[in-house]
Amino acid sequence: MRRRLIALLASGAFVATSGAALAHHSFAMFDQNNPVDLEGTVQEFKYVSPHSFIFLQVKDQDGDTTVWNLEGVAPSALARAGWTSTTLKPGDEIKLTIQPLRSGAPGGQWNADKIKFKDGGPIAVTH
């Protein structure tokens, strides 16, 4: 009886959390059909799980600065592409192509293969 109860509880926990895990990986909030090119200065780079983040200061045509919140892949995926927690530092000037938020807010999704330093140099080199 005790084994059945433990199996039932474990199954219930699995079912209860499996939907949340799937929902977490939705990218519907990003407009993948209309990419945006950005150029700016790194304010902060967060190499954290489950997703990395770049906070990028972007100047508009009037000279006003807006901070864009850009979500990337997990550090484990970035590491396979040659990235570390110190790959980007505050003050680094970068250019990248993102999939913007559908809401129009200053944010989006970035990919390691669509980012480089402002001078055109690669961010990370894999061996």
C-alpha positions, 0 to 999 in steps of 0.5 A: 500500500505504501509503494502505491501511495508513493507512486501515486504522489510521484505521478501526480507531481510529474503531471502537475509540473510537466505543463509548467515546464512546457509553458516556460519554453514558449517563444510566442511573445517574440516576433520571429517574422520581423527581426530588428537590428540593434546597436548599443552598449552593454549595461549588464550581461547575466549568464544565468539559468535558465536563460541568459540576458543582455541589458543593452543601452540603445540610443535613438535618433534624438539621442535618448537612451533606452535599455533593451532587455534581451533574453538568450539561451541557457549558459550551457548552450552559450558555453558550447558556442565558446561563451563564458560569464565574462564574454560580455562586459559593461561598456562593450559596444555590440551589434545584433539582430533580435526577434523583438517583443510583440508588445512593442516594449524594448526587449526581445530574444537574441541568438549567439550566432547573430551578435558581434562587436561594433567593429565587426569582431566576433564575440566568441570563437569556438574551437 
